[in-house]
Amino acid sequence: MKEPSNVRKIAFVGDHLPRKCGIATFSSDLLAAVAAAHPQSQCFSVSVNDIKGGYEYPEIVRFEIEEQDLSSYLRAADFLNISNVDIVCLQHEFGIFGGPAGGHILALLRELRMPVVTTLHTVLKEPKADQRRVMQELISLSTKLVVMAERGRQMLLEIYQAPPAKIDLIPHGIPDVGFVDPTYFKDQFGVEGKVVLLTFGLLSPNKGIECVLHALPDIVAEFPDVVYIVLGATHPNELREHGEAYRLSLEILAKKNKIEKNVIFYNQFVDLENLTEFIGAADLYITPYLNEAQITSGTLAYAFGSGKAVVSTPYWHAAELLAEDRGVLAPFGDAQAMAREVIGLLRDDARRNAMRKSAYRIGRDMIWSNVARQYMRSFELSRLEGAPLSRKSVAIKTLDQKPRELPELKLSHLSRMTDSTGVFQHAVFSIPNFSEGYCTDDNARAFVLSVLLGELGGDPESARTLATTCAAFLHHAFDVKTKRFHNHMSFDRRWLDDQGSEDCHGRALWALGVGVGRSPFRSFHMMAGQLFPHALQAVPEFTSPRAWAFGLIGIHEYLRRLSGDSLVNQTREILTNRLIELFETNARPDWCWFEEELSYDNAKLAHALILSGRATGNQAVFERGLKALRWLTELQISEKGHFRPIGSNGFYRRGGMRANFDQQPIEAQATASACLEAYRATSDVWWYEQAQRAFDWFIGWNDLGLELYSPESGGCGDGLHVDRVNGNQGAESTLACLLSLAEMRLAQNMLTSFKAPIAVGA
């Protein structure tokens, strides 16, 4: 007698019915089968929503994840840990999770304290870079990997170098149905006396239905009583994007081929009972998919295991399952071959029936009760293997196993650098330099810092006082006649310029956007919201890429609260296109950048594309931002592994000599901020590590091994020279360090307490 399993609580993470997709059907069936086979174990589902508001789930769904919300995945991890789950069974397919290549799911997996058994519904032969990265980490984070075909196991070994001991081969589950004559079910569908061909599944253009419709005239010519049933609703994604245009095109094709009397489109997502009856009525099952890269097909498994003769194109699962005359294969998109194979089977009753019996016999190993037992064995082994490898040890961790402890965020020096007018621009060592006055650039940075300080939960009064002073400075700096900001103000409050630089204008817009979208105070919403559209008018005429980038970051923040502003959205599109055009013009394999020179605030250009591409759903924009940032980041890693920004003493022109000094704090801040945004967008921990590397430059991991940040006062040296730290602690450098430290603290809060991050584009 089998001993009771020690796996008492199992969480199935993926999709769940009534969501209409193959993964949802599989997840629901697997959960039900495991629960039925092991009633002593508590099973429940954590389901991913692809639509706002989710679905009317059954009680078995205990937690819901919003597909594109990274923080939602972290909350789900928290829920699973608190619920004391023994095993997580993840259903993985790239398209059902948020982030590039579905990478958001990795954020959940990293936080789990229990073993993970991952069912891979897709294994790619030629993955893109993001897909390979996600798959490699998925393999690393999983205790066991389940594939449904031998081809999948071989690909995991050869392409991804997965450990062989991790891989379990478990077939796709099927319902347990009897071996019956198709005639028994045909009268239910009004096709008695007909020869029934069947294809079922959610309808979309990659299913190859056209090939069968082109084959049917030849089939009907010899078997006039043939009827081809296409069973299944249009795929929800196809329906949302194109409506029923694809189904209509198939109906038009059937009429064009004069086979409309021989084709039935059954536009419903049927339940299991109705599905088994449809399959039962079929004389032949057809899967005419167009792409070989399908490692598993639930529809094929269902039909084959029910004892159906199958004609299929040779995608990977079909080629393996139907080998040795267990079915018939026809080349992709070859209607004549499809017709020939179907006709051959309809002519040869003996061969067709032998296929049916062989399929049904093999299918007995695939019924859900057997599959559930194999999964439970995998769960039990995973728990035994995972026990000594506890994911979340309470033991003391070495430095490489825990987030680095960040220094205290001190505001003493910034307070000294600020009076009732604003933040002073420069300092002589740690003493404010009154003779250099104030600038809009630094007051914009200080306003953004004040918002971050509020989010960190420090002294709310001091944060609001700083915000008020800087907001008043920004408001005064804007010239309503020219629609431009002044930048430099003398100590006696006289503007020293007719108008500031384009970059200054961009930074001011960034701060105003944060005031609208992130500040908790209505007075800042109102002031910044009224000023922002006026200040934005000048930006499309600018020629500075950094002004475009800061403008885009400000727009991103503004649209968090006022997303319906059409003029602001239009400007975002204009500026995004400008940066993309610049990138396409200048980027080369050896120089993946927007300009022929790397100068200052470099990472802001890539940062702006990452934000805008992600916010608008423009994958091409998003990927170019990530590509450029990765190139820049790798370029700024020294041979010893620390951050080495482009020096301001000559910068770095393509083909020329790179300046390694003088290194500026704004480069470390821009890089850290952009990498944190990339981390939030992709959940790829490599980006967090690069942000940490850039921040560590402030606290001594740099070319000279010297600290620029003073944890006693919160001041920061103005740069790193070839032989020393610049002893002056001006506003730009101090604010760059404090902004970086605040953003790192917010990111660390997310990592340690599942608190949702704030993307302020700092």
CORWO-V756260 format. One record per residue. N is the residue number from 0. PHI is phi in whole degrees, 0 to 359 (NA if undefined). Layout:
n=N phi=PHI
n=N phi=PHI
This chain:
n=0 phi=NA
n=1 phi=291
n=2 phi=287
n=3 phi=301
n=4 phi=288
n=5 phi=271
n=6 phi=269
n=7 phi=262
n=8 phi=224
n=9 phi=235
n=10 phi=250
n=11 phi=259
n=12 phi=253
n=13 phi=166
n=14 phi=256
n=15 phi=210
n=16 phi=301
n=17 phi=270
n=18 phi=301
n=19 phi=266
n=20 phi=198
n=21 phi=298
n=22 phi=294
n=23 phi=297
n=24 phi=296
n=25 phi=299
n=26 phi=301
n=27 phi=296
n=28 phi=291
n=29 phi=295
n=30 phi=302
n=31 phi=297
n=32 phi=292
n=33 phi=294
n=34 phi=297
n=35 phi=289
n=36 phi=285
n=37 phi=226
n=38 phi=297
n=39 phi=285
n=40 phi=265
n=41 phi=270
n=42 phi=244
n=43 phi=210
n=44 phi=243
n=45 phi=245
n=46 phi=248
n=47 phi=262
n=48 phi=263
n=49 phi=256
n=50 phi=229
n=51 phi=296
n=52 phi=91
n=53 phi=69
n=54 phi=232
n=55 phi=277
n=56 phi=284
n=57 phi=287
n=58 phi=296
n=59 phi=296
n=60 phi=275
n=61 phi=264
n=62 phi=209
n=63 phi=240
n=64 phi=250
n=65 phi=274
n=66 phi=311
n=67 phi=262
n=68 phi=259
n=69 phi=302
n=70 phi=297
n=71 phi=297
n=72 phi=293
n=73 phi=291
n=74 phi=294
n=75 phi=296
n=76 phi=299
n=77 phi=301
n=78 phi=300
n=79 phi=294
n=80 phi=294
n=81 phi=295
n=82 phi=283
n=83 phi=58
n=84 phi=288
n=85 phi=277
n=86 phi=220
n=87 phi=254
n=88 phi=253
n=89 phi=267
n=90 phi=262
n=91 phi=249
n=92 phi=210
n=93 phi=306
n=94 phi=281
n=95 phi=264
n=96 phi=244
n=97 phi=282
n=98 phi=84
n=99 phi=302
n=100 phi=56
n=101 phi=68
n=102 phi=291
n=103 phi=300
n=104 phi=296
n=105 phi=295
n=106 phi=299
n=107 phi=293
n=108 phi=298
n=109 phi=298
n=110 phi=265
n=111 phi=283
n=112 phi=259
n=113 phi=239
n=114 phi=297
n=115 phi=238
n=116 phi=253
n=117 phi=252
n=118 phi=271
n=119 phi=264
n=120 phi=277
n=121 phi=221
n=122 phi=232
n=123 phi=270
n=124 phi=285
n=125 phi=233
n=126 phi=290
n=127 phi=287
n=128 phi=303
n=129 phi=295
n=130 phi=294
n=131 phi=295
n=132 phi=301
n=133 phi=296
n=134 phi=296
n=135 phi=298
n=136 phi=287
n=137 phi=300
n=138 phi=298
n=139 phi=295
n=140 phi=277
n=141 phi=267
n=142 phi=282
n=143 phi=226
n=144 phi=237
n=145 phi=255
n=146 phi=240
n=147 phi=252
n=148 phi=212
n=149 phi=300
n=150 phi=300
n=151 phi=297
n=152 phi=297
n=153 phi=297
n=154 phi=293
n=155 phi=298
n=156 phi=289
n=157 phi=277
n=158 phi=268
n=159 phi=248
n=160 phi=52
n=161 phi=290
n=162 phi=299
n=163 phi=304
n=164 phi=293
n=165 phi=281
n=166 phi=265
n=167 phi=245
n=168 phi=260
n=169 phi=232
n=170 phi=292
n=171 phi=296
n=172 phi=289
n=173 phi=221
n=174 phi=290
n=175 phi=270
n=176 phi=239
n=177 phi=282
n=178 phi=268
n=179 phi=234
n=180 phi=287
n=181 phi=304
n=182 phi=302
n=183 phi=301
n=184 phi=258
n=185 phi=294
n=186 phi=293
n=187 phi=296
n=188 phi=247
n=189 phi=70
n=190 phi=240
n=191 phi=299
n=192 phi=82
n=193 phi=259
n=194 phi=267
n=195 phi=258
n=196 phi=257
n=197 phi=226
n=198 phi=229
n=199 phi=225
n=200 phi=133
n=201 phi=297
n=202 phi=275
n=203 phi=203
n=204 phi=298
n=205 phi=274
n=206 phi=273
n=207 phi=75
n=208 phi=299
n=209 phi=303
n=210 phi=300
n=211 phi=292
n=212 phi=295
n=213 phi=284
n=214 phi=281
n=215 phi=300
n=216 phi=305
n=217 phi=292
n=218 phi=293
n=219 phi=295
n=220 phi=301
n=221 phi=264
n=222 phi=233
n=223 phi=299
n=224 phi=269
n=225 phi=287
n=226 phi=229
n=227 phi=255
n=228 phi=261
n=229 phi=256
n=230 phi=256
n=231 phi=141
n=232 phi=286
n=233 phi=295
n=234 phi=304
n=235 phi=306
n=236 phi=295
n=237 phi=296
n=238 phi=294
n=239 phi=293
n=240 phi=273
n=241 phi=229
n=242 phi=64
n=243 phi=262
n=244 phi=299
n=245 phi=292
n=246 phi=299
n=247 phi=298
n=248 phi=296
n=249 phi=291
n=250 phi=296
n=251 phi=296
n=252 phi=297
n=253 phi=298
n=254 phi=293
n=255 phi=299
n=256 phi=274
n=257 phi=59
n=258 phi=235
n=259 phi=300
n=260 phi=282
n=261 phi=248
n=262 phi=232
n=263 phi=236
n=264 phi=261
n=265 phi=253
n=266 phi=273
n=267 phi=213
n=268 phi=268
n=269 phi=274
n=270 phi=281
n=271 phi=299
n=272 phi=298
n=273 phi=293
n=274 phi=298
n=275 phi=296
n=276 phi=289
n=277 phi=299
n=278 phi=299
n=279 phi=301
n=280 phi=281
n=281 phi=277
n=282 phi=273
n=283 phi=222
n=284 phi=251
n=285 phi=235
n=286 phi=239
n=287 phi=262
n=288 phi=308
n=289 phi=262
n=290 phi=236
n=291 phi=290
n=292 phi=281
n=293 phi=233
n=294 phi=278
n=295 phi=208
n=296 phi=221
n=297 phi=295
n=298 phi=296
n=299 phi=297
n=300 phi=300
n=301 phi=300
n=302 phi=293
n=303 phi=299
n=304 phi=293
n=305 phi=276
n=306 phi=86
n=307 phi=254
n=308 phi=287
n=309 phi=236
n=310 phi=247
n=311 phi=215
n=312 phi=283
n=313 phi=274
n=314 phi=292
n=315 phi=305
n=316 phi=296
n=317 phi=294
n=318 phi=301
n=319 phi=281
n=320 phi=290
n=321 phi=262
n=322 phi=296
n=323 phi=58
n=324 phi=62
n=325 phi=279
n=326 phi=187
n=327 phi=235
n=328 phi=249
n=329 phi=236
n=330 phi=301
n=331 phi=301
n=332 phi=67
n=333 phi=260
n=334 phi=295
n=335 phi=296
n=336 phi=295
n=337 phi=300
n=338 phi=298
n=339 phi=298
n=340 phi=290
n=341 phi=297
n=342 phi=299
n=343 phi=299
n=344 phi=288
n=345 phi=292
n=346 phi=286
n=347 phi=255
n=348 phi=300
n=349 phi=295
n=350 phi=294
n=351 phi=298
n=352 phi=290
n=353 phi=295
n=354 phi=299
n=355 phi=300
n=356 phi=294
n=357 phi=296
n=358 phi=297
n=359 phi=295
n=360 phi=297
n=361 phi=295
n=362 phi=296
n=363 phi=298
n=364 phi=285
n=365 phi=260
n=366 phi=296
n=367 phi=302
n=368 phi=296
n=369 phi=289
n=370 phi=298
n=371 phi=299
n=372 phi=296
n=373 phi=293
n=374 phi=295
n=375 phi=296
n=376 phi=297
n=377 phi=297
n=378 phi=298
n=379 phi=295
n=380 phi=295
n=381 phi=296
n=382 phi=293
n=383 phi=295
n=384 phi=288
n=385 phi=279
n=386 phi=302
n=387 phi=284
n=388 phi=251
n=389 phi=323
n=390 phi=293
n=391 phi=234
n=392 phi=292
n=393 phi=269
n=394 phi=291
n=395 phi=296
n=396 phi=259
n=397 phi=286
n=398 phi=301
n=399 phi=280
n=400 phi=252
n=401 phi=225
n=402 phi=300
n=403 phi=296
n=404 phi=289
n=405 phi=273
n=406 phi=291
n=407 phi=292
n=408 phi=269
n=409 phi=253
n=410 phi=245
n=411 phi=301
n=412 phi=292
n=413 phi=298
n=414 phi=297
n=415 phi=294
n=416 phi=275
n=417 phi=234
n=418 phi=240
n=419 phi=290
n=420 phi=274
n=421 phi=169
n=422 phi=270
n=423 phi=292
n=424 phi=283
n=425 phi=231
n=426 phi=220
n=427 phi=260
n=428 phi=57
n=429 phi=255
n=430 phi=254
n=431 phi=304
n=432 phi=260
n=433 phi=299
n=434 phi=294
n=435 phi=268
n=436 phi=66
n=437 phi=239
n=438 phi=215
n=439 phi=295
n=440 phi=311
n=441 phi=287
n=442 phi=289
n=443 phi=294
n=444 phi=300
n=445 phi=293
n=446 phi=296
n=447 phi=299
n=448 phi=301
n=449 phi=299
n=450 phi=293
n=451 phi=298
n=452 phi=299
n=453 phi=297
n=454 phi=291
n=455 phi=283
n=456 phi=79
n=457 phi=280
n=458 phi=287
n=459 phi=294
n=460 phi=290
n=461 phi=292
n=462 phi=296
n=463 phi=288
n=464 phi=297
n=465 phi=299
n=466 phi=299
n=467 phi=296
n=468 phi=300
n=469 phi=289
n=470 phi=296
n=471 phi=296
n=472 phi=297
n=473 phi=297
n=474 phi=297
n=475 phi=290
n=476 phi=287
n=477 phi=277
n=478 phi=264
n=479 phi=294
n=480 phi=283
n=481 phi=271
n=482 phi=61
n=483 phi=231
n=484 phi=267
n=485 phi=290
n=486 phi=241
n=487 phi=261
n=488 phi=236
n=489 phi=285
n=490 phi=299
n=491 phi=268
n=492 phi=67
n=493 phi=250
n=494 phi=288
n=495 phi=259
n=496 phi=220
n=497 phi=285
n=498 phi=203
n=499 phi=281
n=500 phi=289
n=501 phi=298
n=502 phi=295
n=503 phi=301
n=504 phi=300
n=505 phi=297
n=506 phi=294
n=507 phi=297
n=508 phi=297
n=509 phi=304
n=510 phi=296
n=511 phi=297
n=512 phi=299
n=513 phi=297
n=514 phi=300
n=515 phi=286
n=516 phi=270
n=517 phi=235
n=518 phi=294
n=519 phi=278
n=520 phi=254
n=521 phi=296
n=522 phi=299
n=523 phi=288
n=524 phi=304
n=525 phi=292
n=526 phi=298
n=527 phi=293
n=528 phi=295
n=529 phi=283
n=530 phi=279
n=531 phi=304
n=532 phi=299
n=533 phi=294
n=534 phi=290
n=535 phi=289
n=536 phi=301
n=537 phi=281
n=538 phi=295
n=539 phi=302
n=540 phi=271
n=541 phi=288
n=542 phi=245
n=543 phi=277
n=544 phi=299
n=545 phi=289
n=546 phi=296
n=547 phi=300
n=548 phi=296
n=549 phi=296
n=550 phi=299
n=551 phi=295
n=552 phi=294
n=553 phi=297
n=554 phi=299
n=555 phi=304
n=556 phi=292
n=557 phi=302
n=558 phi=286
n=559 phi=299
n=560 phi=258
n=561 phi=237
n=562 phi=294
n=563 phi=275
n=564 phi=287
n=565 phi=293
n=566 phi=294
n=567 phi=292
n=568 phi=298
n=569 phi=296
n=570 phi=295
n=571 phi=302
n=572 phi=297
n=573 phi=298
n=574 phi=291
n=575 phi=298
n=576 phi=298
n=577 phi=298
n=578 phi=294
n=579 phi=296
n=580 phi=299
n=581 phi=297
n=582 phi=295
n=583 phi=296
n=584 phi=289
n=585 phi=256
n=586 phi=289
n=587 phi=223
n=588 phi=306
n=589 phi=263
n=590 phi=209
n=591 phi=271
n=592 phi=216
n=593 phi=279
n=594 phi=227
n=595 phi=281
n=596 phi=222
n=597 phi=267
n=598 phi=236
n=599 phi=231
n=600 phi=48
n=601 phi=299
n=602 phi=295
n=603 phi=299
n=604 phi=294
n=605 phi=293
n=606 phi=305
n=607 phi=297
n=608 phi=290
n=609 phi=299
n=610 phi=298
n=611 phi=290
n=612 phi=297
n=613 phi=292
n=614 phi=293
n=615 phi=266
n=616 phi=75
n=617 phi=271
n=618 phi=296
n=619 phi=296
n=620 phi=296
n=621 phi=302
n=622 phi=292
n=623 phi=293
n=624 phi=298
n=625 phi=296
n=626 phi=298
n=627 phi=295
n=628 phi=293
n=629 phi=298
n=630 phi=298
n=631 phi=298
n=632 phi=297
n=633 phi=294
n=634 phi=294
n=635 phi=260
n=636 phi=259
n=637 phi=286
n=638 phi=296
n=639 phi=266
n=640 phi=97
n=641 phi=265
n=642 phi=284
n=643 phi=228
n=644 phi=288
n=645 phi=298
n=646 phi=285
n=647 phi=276
n=648 phi=273
n=649 phi=123
n=650 phi=57
n=651 phi=209
n=652 phi=268
n=653 phi=307
n=654 phi=85
n=655 phi=254
n=656 phi=273
n=657 phi=275
n=658 phi=275
n=659 phi=269
n=660 phi=225
n=661 phi=279
n=662 phi=273
n=663 phi=254
n=664 phi=302
n=665 phi=294
n=666 phi=289
n=667 phi=295
n=668 phi=294
n=669 phi=298
n=670 phi=292
n=671 phi=300
n=672 phi=295
n=673 phi=295
n=674 phi=293
n=675 phi=294
n=676 phi=295
n=677 phi=297
n=678 phi=295
n=679 phi=297
n=680 phi=281
n=681 phi=247
n=682 phi=59
n=683 phi=276
n=684 phi=295
n=685 phi=303
n=686 phi=293
n=687 phi=297
n=688 phi=297
n=689 phi=290
n=690 phi=297
n=691 phi=297
n=692 phi=299
n=693 phi=294
n=694 phi=295
n=695 phi=298
n=696 phi=304
n=697 phi=295
n=698 phi=252
n=699 phi=118
n=700 phi=271
n=701 phi=213
n=702 phi=299
n=703 phi=257
n=704 phi=67
n=705 phi=244
n=706 phi=282
n=707 phi=261
n=708 phi=268
n=709 phi=261
n=710 phi=292
n=711 phi=285
n=712 phi=244
n=713 phi=84
n=714 phi=275
n=715 phi=222
n=716 phi=299
n=717 phi=285
n=718 phi=165
n=719 phi=248
n=720 phi=274
n=721 phi=294
n=722 phi=232
n=723 phi=193
n=724 phi=271
n=725 phi=295
n=726 phi=288
n=727 phi=287
n=728 phi=242
n=729 phi=283
n=730 phi=292
n=731 phi=303
n=732 phi=291
n=733 phi=297
n=734 phi=292
n=735 phi=300
n=736 phi=292
n=737 phi=295
n=738 phi=298
n=739 phi=298
n=740 phi=296
n=741 phi=296
n=742 phi=295
n=743 phi=296
n=744 phi=295
n=745 phi=297
n=746 phi=294
n=747 phi=292
n=748 phi=301
n=749 phi=296
n=750 phi=292
n=751 phi=260
n=752 phi=229
n=753 phi=62
n=754 phi=288
n=755 phi=297
n=756 phi=285
n=757 phi=246
n=758 phi=258
n=759 phi=262
n=760 phi=64
n=761 phi=294
